[in-house]
């Protein structure tokens, strides 16, 4: 029985090294800072309760999550809130 568990642990380690195998469809998170903000992803659409997001349909909280989770996001979720992907902006900024 222990060998079964060891095999699963090894498989999980391999999976963790290949985040592109995972596609997130929905999630919710709290971004802690000076003010905590709630961020959600639902079917490729982001939402954040900060004031900036209400005006621009993106914000630093969403962009941080897009950067962190990029290999696991659908194309819609990568581009949500702007006509470009976060990786394109990151390359342009340097």
N, CA, C and O atoms as CSV, one atom per row, in Angstrom:
chain,resi,resn,atom,element,x,y,z
A,1,UNK,N,N,0.820,-1.205,0.000
A,1,UNK,CA,C,0.000,0.000,0.000
A,1,UNK,C,C,0.861,1.265,0.000
A,1,UNK,O,O,0.517,2.241,-0.666
A,2,UNK,N,N,1.961,1.261,0.728
A,2,UNK,CA,C,2.816,2.445,0.741
A,2,UNK,C,C,3.402,2.734,-0.639
A,2,UNK,O,O,3.595,3.896,-0.997
A,3,UNK,N,N,3.683,1.703,-1.406
A,3,UNK,CA,C,4.246,1.931,-2.736
A,3,UNK,C,C,3.230,2.641,-3.635
A,3,UNK,O,O,3.615,3.429,-4.499
A,4,UNK,N,N,1.929,2.368,-3.437
A,4,UNK,CA,C,0.895,3.088,-4.194
A,4,UNK,C,C,0.936,4.577,-3.879
A,4,UNK,O,O,0.862,5.414,-4.778
A,5,UNK,N,N,1.055,4.898,-2.601
A,5,UNK,CA,C,1.105,6.299,-2.177
A,5,UNK,C,C,2.372,6.971,-2.695
A,5,UNK,O,O,2.324,8.113,-3.152
A,6,UNK,N,N,3.484,6.285,-2.629
A,6,UNK,CA,C,4.744,6.842,-3.128
A,6,UNK,C,C,4.630,7.132,-4.618
A,6,UNK,O,O,5.102,8.168,-5.087
A,7,UNK,N,N,4.007,6.226,-5.363
A,7,UNK,CA,C,3.797,6.450,-6.791
A,7,UNK,C,C,2.954,7.681,-7.057
A,7,UNK,O,O,3.244,8.439,-7.983
A,8,UNK,N,N,1.911,7.896,-6.258
A,8,UNK,CA,C,1.051,9.073,-6.428
A,8,UNK,C,C,1.799,10.361,-6.091
A,8,UNK,O,O,1.611,11.380,-6.755
A,9,UNK,N,N,2.638,10.318,-5.073
A,9,UNK,CA,C,3.437,11.494,-4.698
A,9,UNK,C,C,4.397,11.846,-5.831
A,9,UNK,O,O,4.556,13.020,-6.168
A,10,UNK,N,N,5.037,10.837,-6.420
A,10,UNK,CA,C,5.948,11.085,-7.542
A,10,UNK,C,C,5.199,11.645,-8.748
A,10,UNK,O,O,5.696,12.541,-9.431
A,11,UNK,N,N,4.015,11.121,-9.006
A,11,UNK,CA,C,3.206,11.617,-10.118
A,11,UNK,C,C,2.785,13.063,-9.872
A,11,UNK,O,O,2.817,13.876,-10.796
A,12,UNK,N,N,2.395,13.391,-8.657
A,12,UNK,CA,C,2.020,14.766,-8.307
A,12,UNK,C,C,3.199,15.709,-8.499
A,12,UNK,O,O,3.020,16.833,-8.969
A,13,UNK,N,N,4.382,15.276,-8.148
A,13,UNK,CA,C,5.589,16.097,-8.331
A,13,UNK,C,C,5.810,16.390,-9.815
A,13,UNK,O,O,6.138,17.518,-10.179
A,14,UNK,N,N,5.632,15.381,-10.673
A,14,UNK,CA,C,5.767,15.589,-12.119
A,14,UNK,C,C,4.699,16.553,-12.628
A,14,UNK,O,O,4.996,17.456,-13.410
A,15,UNK,N,N,3.460,16.363,-12.187
A,15,UNK,CA,C,2.372,17.257,-12.601
A,15,UNK,C,C,2.662,18.701,-12.201
A,15,UNK,O,O,2.405,19.625,-12.973
A,16,UNK,N,N,3.192,18.896,-11.007
A,16,UNK,CA,C,3.473,20.256,-10.526
A,16,UNK,C,C,4.522,20.955,-11.381
A,16,UNK,O,O,4.577,22.184,-11.407
A,17,UNK,N,N,5.351,20.190,-12.077
A,17,UNK,CA,C,6.370,20.763,-12.946
A,17,UNK,C,C,5.833,21.047,-14.344
A,17,UNK,O,O,6.555,21.575,-15.189
A,18,UNK,N,N,4.572,20.702,-14.594
A,18,UNK,CA,C,3.953,20.910,-15.903
A,18,UNK,C,C,2.611,21.638,-15.743
A,18,UNK,O,O,1.561,21.056,-16.018
A,19,UNK,N,N,2.632,22.912,-15.299
A,19,UNK,CA,C,1.373,23.618,-15.033
A,19,UNK,C,C,0.498,23.781,-16.275
A,19,UNK,O,O,-0.712,23.975,-16.156
A,20,UNK,N,N,1.096,23.704,-17.462
A,20,UNK,CA,C,0.306,23.851,-18.686
A,20,UNK,C,C,-0.678,22.688,-18.876
A,20,UNK,O,O,-1.574,22.779,-19.716
A,21,UNK,N,N,-0.530,21.617,-18.123
A,21,UNK,CA,C,-1.463,20.489,-18.198
A,21,UNK,C,C,-2.799,20.820,-17.532
A,21,UNK,O,O,-3.797,20.138,-17.763
A,22,UNK,N,N,-2.814,21.847,-16.721
A,22,UNK,CA,C,-4.009,22.219,-15.951
A,22,UNK,C,C,-4.655,23.429,-16.595
A,22,UNK,O,O,-3.954,24.371,-16.964
A,23,UNK,N,N,-5.971,23.430,-16.739
A,23,UNK,CA,C,-6.700,24.599,-17.223
A,23,UNK,C,C,-7.714,25.002,-16.152
A,23,UNK,O,O,-8.597,24.223,-15.792
A,24,UNK,N,N,-7.575,26.215,-15.654
A,24,UNK,CA,C,-8.507,26.753,-14.664
A,24,UNK,C,C,-9.722,27.333,-15.374
A,24,UNK,O,O,-9.585,28.094,-16.332
A,25,UNK,N,N,-10.903,26.974,-14.903
A,25,UNK,CA,C,-12.140,27.506,-15.472
A,25,UNK,C,C,-12.790,28.507,-14.527
A,25,UNK,O,O,-13.406,29.480,-14.961
A,26,UNK,N,N,-12.647,28.260,-13.247
A,26,UNK,CA,C,-13.186,29.201,-12.266
A,26,UNK,C,C,-12.370,29.117,-10.988
A,26,UNK,O,O,-11.801,28.078,-10.654
A,27,UNK,N,N,-12.328,30.220,-10.297
A,27,UNK,CA,C,-11.619,30.280,-9.017
A,27,UNK,C,C,-11.973,31.588,-8.323
A,27,UNK,O,O,-12.483,32.518,-8.948
A,28,UNK,N,N,-11.703,31.645,-7.051
A,28,UNK,CA,C,-11.820,32.898,-6.312
A,28,UNK,C,C,-10.623,32.994,-5.377
A,28,UNK,O,O,-10.105,31.991,-4.886
A,29,UNK,N,N,-10.208,34.218,-5.151
A,29,UNK,CA,C,-9.040,34.455,-4.312
A,29,UNK,C,C,-9.187,35.801,-3.618
A,29,UNK,O,O,-9.929,36.673,-4.071
A,30,UNK,N,N,-8.481,35.950,-2.529
A,30,UNK,CA,C,-8.396,37.229,-1.836
A,30,UNK,C,C,-6.977,37.724,-1.965
A,30,UNK,O,O,-6.031,37.015,-1.620
A,31,UNK,N,N,-6.824,38.933,-2.458
A,31,UNK,CA,C,-5.522,39.563,-2.618
A,31,UNK,C,C,-5.316,40.450,-1.403
A,31,UNK,O,O,-6.029,41.437,-1.218
A,32,UNK,N,N,-4.337,40.099,-0.572
A,32,UNK,CA,C,-4.095,40.867,0.651
A,32,UNK,C,C,-3.137,42.016,0.388
A,32,UNK,O,O,-2.188,41.883,-0.385
A,33,UNK,N,N,-3.386,43.120,1.023
A,33,UNK,CA,C,-2.536,44.299,0.884
A,33,UNK,C,C,-3.044,45.376,1.817
A,33,UNK,O,O,-3.622,45.079,2.862
A,34,UNK,N,N,-2.829,46.639,1.439
A,34,UNK,CA,C,-3.358,47.740,2.233
A,34,UNK,C,C,-4.863,47.607,2.396
A,34,UNK,O,O,-5.418,47.873,3.462
A,35,UNK,N,N,-5.506,47.192,1.321
A,35,UNK,CA,C,-6.926,46.821,1.325
A,35,UNK,C,C,-7.017,45.433,0.697
A,35,UNK,O,O,-6.398,45.177,-0.336
A,36,UNK,N,N,-7.776,44.546,1.308
A,36,UNK,CA,C,-7.971,43.227,0.717
A,36,UNK,C,C,-8.968,43.336,-0.432
A,36,UNK,O,O,-9.942,44.085,-0.352
A,37,UNK,N,N,-8.715,42.578,-1.505
A,37,UNK,CA,C,-9.608,42.590,-2.655
A,37,UNK,C,C,-9.951,41.162,-3.044
A,37,UNK,O,O,-9.105,40.269,-3.001
A,38,UNK,N,N,-11.202,40.964,-3.422
A,38,UNK,CA,C,-11.679,39.663,-3.862
A,38,UNK,C,C,-11.658,39.612,-5.380
A,38,UNK,O,O,-12.213,40.477,-6.059
A,39,UNK,N,N,-11.003,38.576,-5.896
A,39,UNK,CA,C,-10.856,38.383,-7.334
A,39,UNK,C,C,-11.507,37.053,-7.695
A,39,UNK,O,O,-11.356,36.065,-6.975
A,40,UNK,N,N,-12.227,37.031,-8.807
A,40,UNK,CA,C,-12.810,35.783,-9.277
A,40,UNK,C,C,-12.502,35.601,-10.761
A,40,UNK,O,O,-12.293,36.559,-11.505
A,41,UNK,N,N,-12.482,34.356,-11.149
A,41,UNK,CA,C,-12.374,33.969,-12.549
A,41,UNK,C,C,-13.525,33.018,-12.810
A,41,UNK,O,O,-13.673,32.008,-12.122
A,42,UNK,N,N,-14.334,33.335,-13.795
A,42,UNK,CA,C,-15.462,32.475,-14.138
A,42,UNK,C,C,-15.563,32.384,-15.654
A,42,UNK,O,O,-15.902,33.358,-16.326
A,43,UNK,N,N,-15.270,31.220,-16.174
A,43,UNK,CA,C,-15.366,30.948,-17.612
A,43,UNK,C,C,-14.598,31.978,-18.447
A,43,UNK,O,O,-15.111,32.484,-19.445
A,44,UNK,N,N,-13.373,32.279,-18.032
A,44,UNK,CA,C,-12.521,33.197,-18.787
A,44,UNK,C,C,-12.719,34.663,-18.471
A,44,UNK,O,O,-12.034,35.509,-19.045
A,45,UNK,N,N,-13.641,34.991,-17.570
A,45,UNK,CA,C,-13.931,36.382,-17.224
A,45,UNK,C,C,-13.479,36.681,-15.800
A,45,UNK,O,O,-13.868,36.001,-14.850
A,46,UNK,N,N,-12.657,37.702,-15.677
A,46,UNK,CA,C,-12.152,38.116,-14.367
A,46,UNK,C,C,-13.072,39.154,-13.748
A,46,UNK,O,O,-13.808,39.857,-14.441
A,47,UNK,N,N,-13.011,39.230,-12.433
A,47,UNK,CA,C,-13.696,40.276,-11.697
A,47,UNK,C,C,-12.869,40.593,-10.454
A,47,UNK,O,O,-12.290,39.699,-9.839
A,48,UNK,N,N,-12.820,41.857,-10.097
A,48,UNK,CA,C,-12.144,42.291,-8.873
A,48,UNK,C,C,-12.987,43.389,-8.255
A,48,UNK,O,O,-13.610,44.174,-8.970
A,49,UNK,N,N,-13.011,43.448,-6.940
A,49,UNK,CA,C,-13.847,44.451,-6.281
A,49,UNK,C,C,-13.130,45.792,-6.053
A,49,UNK,O,O,-13.639,46.650,-5.332
A,50,UNK,N,N,-11.950,45.972,-6.665
A,50,UNK,CA,C,-11.264,47.259,-6.509
A,50,UNK,C,C,-11.868,48.295,-7.461
A,50,UNK,O,O,-12.506,47.944,-8.453
A,51,UNK,N,N,-11.660,49.563,-7.147
A,51,UNK,CA,C,-12.224,50.649,-7.946
A,51,UNK,C,C,-11.638,50.699,-9.361
A,51,UNK,O,O,-12.356,50.984,-10.320
A,52,UNK,N,N,-10.345,50.426,-9.492
A,52,UNK,CA,C,-9.695,50.485,-10.795
A,52,UNK,C,C,-10.331,49.490,-11.756
A,52,UNK,O,O,-10.556,49.813,-12.923
A,53,UNK,N,N,-10.625,48.275,-11.277
A,53,UNK,CA,C,-11.216,47.253,-12.139
A,53,UNK,C,C,-12.569,47.724,-12.678
A,53,UNK,O,O,-12.883,47.478,-13.842
A,54,UNK,N,N,-13.352,48.380,-11.874
A,54,UNK,CA,C,-14.669,48.836,-12.319
A,54,UNK,C,C,-14.582,49.743,-13.536
A,54,UNK,O,O,-15.475,49.735,-14.383
A,55,UNK,N,N,-13.518,50.518,-13.627
A,55,UNK,CA,C,-13.369,51.430,-14.760
A,55,UNK,C,C,-12.681,50.791,-15.960
A,55,UNK,O,O,-13.078,51.037,-17.099
A,56,UNK,N,N,-11.659,49.978,-15.726
A,56,UNK,CA,C,-10.798,49.484,-16.794
A,56,UNK,C,C,-10.993,48.006,-17.140
A,56,UNK,O,O,-10.439,47.525,-18.128
A,57,UNK,N,N,-11.761,47.298,-16.349
A,57,UNK,CA,C,-11.983,45.849,-16.529
A,57,UNK,C,C,-10.703,45.027,-16.403
A,57,UNK,O,O,-10.628,43.897,-16.886
A,58,UNK,N,N,-9.712,45.602,-15.756
A,58,UNK,CA,C,-8.501,44.914,-15.336
A,58,UNK,C,C,-7.881,45.741,-14.225
A,58,UNK,O,O,-8.266,46.890,-14.007
A,59,UNK,N,N,-6.930,45.162,-13.531
A,59,UNK,CA,C,-6.258,45.878,-12.437
A,59,UNK,C,C,-4.976,45.125,-12.090
A,59,UNK,O,O,-4.707,44.055,-12.637
A,60,UNK,N,N,-4.198,45.684,-11.190
A,60,UNK,CA,C,-2.938,45.041,-10.816
A,60,UNK,C,C,-3.172,43.685,-10.157
A,60,UNK,O,O,-2.337,42.788,-10.278
A,61,UNK,N,N,-4.294,43.524,-9.465
A,61,UNK,CA,C,-4.598,42.252,-8.810
A,61,UNK,C,C,-4.844,41.153,-9.844
A,61,UNK,O,O,-4.309,40.050,-9.733
A,62,UNK,N,N,-5.653,41.468,-10.842
A,62,UNK,CA,C,-5.942,40.514,-11.916
A,62,UNK,C,C,-4.681,40.245,-12.722
A,62,UNK,O,O,-4.378,39.094,-13.035
A,63,UNK,N,N,-3.935,41.309,-13.063
A,63,UNK,CA,C,-2.726,41.116,-13.861
A,63,UNK,C,C,-1.701,40.257,-13.129
A,63,UNK,O,O,-1.005,39.461,-13.758
A,64,UNK,N,N,-1.598,40.407,-11.807
A,64,UNK,CA,C,-0.680,39.560,-11.028
A,64,UNK,C,C,-1.101,38.095,-11.122
A,64,UNK,O,O,-0.261,37.216,-11.312
A,65,UNK,N,N,-2.391,37.836,-10.989
A,65,UNK,CA,C,-2.863,36.453,-11.095
A,65,UNK,C,C,-2.704,35.916,-12.514
A,65,UNK,O,O,-2.377,34.743,-12.698
A,66,UNK,N,N,-2.930,36.758,-13.514
A,66,UNK,CA,C,-2.712,36.318,-14.895
A,66,UNK,C,C,-1.254,35.907,-15.092
A,66,UNK,O,O,-0.967,34.910,-15.754
A,67,UNK,N,N,-0.358,36.665,-14.526
A,67,UNK,CA,C,1.062,36.343,-14.667
A,67,UNK,C,C,1.406,35.060,-13.925
A,67,UNK,O,O,2.114,34.205,-14.459
A,68,UNK,N,N,0.917,34.919,-12.713
A,68,UNK,CA,C,1.227,33.738,-11.906
A,68,UNK,C,C,0.629,32.462,-12.488
A,68,UNK,O,O,1.252,31.401,-12.438
A,69,UNK,N,N,-0.556,32.561,-13.029
A,69,UNK,CA,C,-1.300,31.385,-13.468
A,69,UNK,C,C,-1.300,31.191,-14.983
A,69,UNK,O,O,-1.974,30.291,-15.484
A,70,UNK,N,N,-0.564,32.011,-15.715
A,70,UNK,CA,C,-0.651,32.037,-17.181
A,70,UNK,C,C,-0.672,30.660,-17.838
A,70,UNK,O,O,-1.503,30.441,-18.719
A,71,UNK,N,N,0.193,29.721,-17.460
A,71,UNK,CA,C,0.153,28.430,-18.163
A,71,UNK,C,C,-1.143,27.648,-17.944
A,71,UNK,O,O,-1.462,26.737,-18.709
A,72,UNK,N,N,-1.876,28.005,-16.911
A,72,UNK,CA,C,-3.096,27.267,-16.570
A,72,UNK,C,C,-4.370,27.972,-17.035
A,72,UNK,O,O,-5.470,27.473,-16.798
A,73,UNK,N,N,-4.235,29.120,-17.689
A,73,UNK,CA,C,-5.400,29.896,-18.089
A,73,UNK,C,C,-5.752,29.669,-19.550
A,73,UNK,O,O,-4.886,29.416,-20.386
A,74,UNK,N,N,-7.026,29.764,-19.832
A,74,UNK,CA,C,-7.469,29.726,-21.221
A,74,UNK,C,C,-6.995,31.004,-21.910
A,74,UNK,O,O,-6.600,31.964,-21.248
A,75,UNK,N,N,-7.036,31.011,-23.223
A,75,UNK,CA,C,-6.653,32.211,-23.976
A,75,UNK,C,C,-7.525,33.397,-23.563
A,75,UNK,O,O,-7.024,34.514,-23.435
A,76,UNK,N,N,-8.826,33.168,-23.352
A,76,UNK,CA,C,-9.723,34.239,-22.919
A,76,UNK,C,C,-9.282,34.818,-21.583
A,76,UNK,O,O,-9.244,36.037,-21.420
A,77,UNK,N,N,-8.952,33.971,-20.642
A,77,UNK,CA,C,-8.553,34.441,-19.310
A,77,UNK,C,C,-7.202,35.149,-19.349
A,77,UNK,O,O,-6.965,36.065,-18.561
A,78,UNK,N,N,-6.316,34.740,-20.250
A,78,UNK,CA,C,-5.023,35.426,-20.396
A,78,UNK,C,C,-5.208,36.823,-20.940
A,78,UNK,O,O,-4.485,37.738,-20.546
A,79,UNK,N,N,-6.164,37.011,-21.842
A,79,UNK,CA,C,-6.368,38.296,-22.510
A,79,UNK,C,C,-7.449,39.157,-21.860
A,79,UNK,O,O,-7.593,40.326,-22.216
A,80,UNK,N,N,-8.188,38.620,-20.943
A,80,UNK,CA,C,-9.319,39.344,-20.349
A,80,UNK,C,C,-8.893,40.712,-19.833
A,80,UNK,O,O,-7.874,40.853,-19.158
A,81,UNK,N,N,-9.691,41.707,-20.165
A,81,UNK,CA,C,-9.463,43.060,-19.669
A,81,UNK,C,C,-8.593,43.920,-20.548
A,81,UNK,O,O,-8.408,45.105,-20.271
A,82,UNK,N,N,-8.051,43.337,-21.611
A,82,UNK,CA,C,-7.209,44.139,-22.484
A,82,UNK,C,C,-7.097,43.474,-23.850
A,82,UNK,O,O,-7.394,42.288,-23.987
A,83,UNK,N,N,-6.675,44.223,-24.854
A,83,UNK,CA,C,-6.523,43.647,-26.198
A,83,UNK,C,C,-5.226,42.867,-26.357
A,83,UNK,O,O,-4.916,42.429,-27.465
A,84,UNK,N,N,-4.447,42.677,-25.273
A,84,UNK,CA,C,-3.171,41.988,-25.337
A,84,UNK,C,C,-3.040,41.077,-24.132
A,84,UNK,O,O,-3.769,41.230,-23.152
A,85,UNK,N,N,-2.122,40.139,-24.196
A,85,UNK,CA,C,-1.901,39.254,-23.067
A,85,UNK,C,C,-0.888,39.882,-22.120
A,85,UNK,O,O,-0.122,40.760,-22.518
A,86,UNK,N,N,-0.881,39.441,-20.886
A,86,UNK,CA,C,0.057,39.975,-19.907
A,86,UNK,C,C,1.493,39.730,-20.353
A,86,UNK,O,O,2.352,40.594,-20.173
A,87,UNK,N,N,1.763,38.566,-20.932
A,87,UNK,CA,C,3.130,38.260,-21.349
A,87,UNK,C,C,3.611,39.226,-22.427
A,87,UNK,O,O,4.796,39.558,-22.468
A,88,UNK,N,N,2.712,39.684,-23.302
A,88,UNK,CA,C,3.095,40.658,-24.324
A,88,UNK,C,C,3.485,41.988,-23.673
A,88,UNK,O,O,4.448,42.629,-24.095
A,89,UNK,N,N,2.746,42.396,-22.658
A,89,UNK,CA,C,3.054,43.641,-21.951
A,89,UNK,C,C,4.367,43.496,-21.204
A,89,UNK,O,O,5.200,44.402,-21.230
A,90,UNK,N,N,4.558,42.374,-20.544
A,90,UNK,CA,C,5.787,42.149,-19.780
A,90,UNK,C,C,7.005,42.215,-20.695
A,90,UNK,O,O,8.038,42.768,-20.318
A,91,UNK,N,N,6.887,41.652,-21.895
A,91,UNK,CA,C,7.995,41.717,-22.846
A,91,UNK,C,C,8.250,43.142,-23.301
A,91,UNK,O,O,9.404,43.543,-23.455
A,92,UNK,N,N,7.204,43.904,-23.516
A,92,UNK,CA,C,7.344,45.282,-23.973
A,92,UNK,C,C,7.981,46.162,-22.900
A,92,UNK,O,O,8.781,47.045,-23.208
A,93,UNK,N,N,7.626,45.919,-21.645
A,93,UNK,CA,C,8.145,46.723,-20.541
A,93,UNK,C,C,9.585,46.332,-20.238
A,93,UNK,O,O,10.385,47.164,-19.811
A,94,UNK,N,N,9.909,45.069,-20.461
A,94,UNK,CA,C,11.286,44.616,-20.281
A,94,UNK,C,C,11.422,43.852,-19.047
A,94,UNK,O,O,12.515,43.387,-18.726
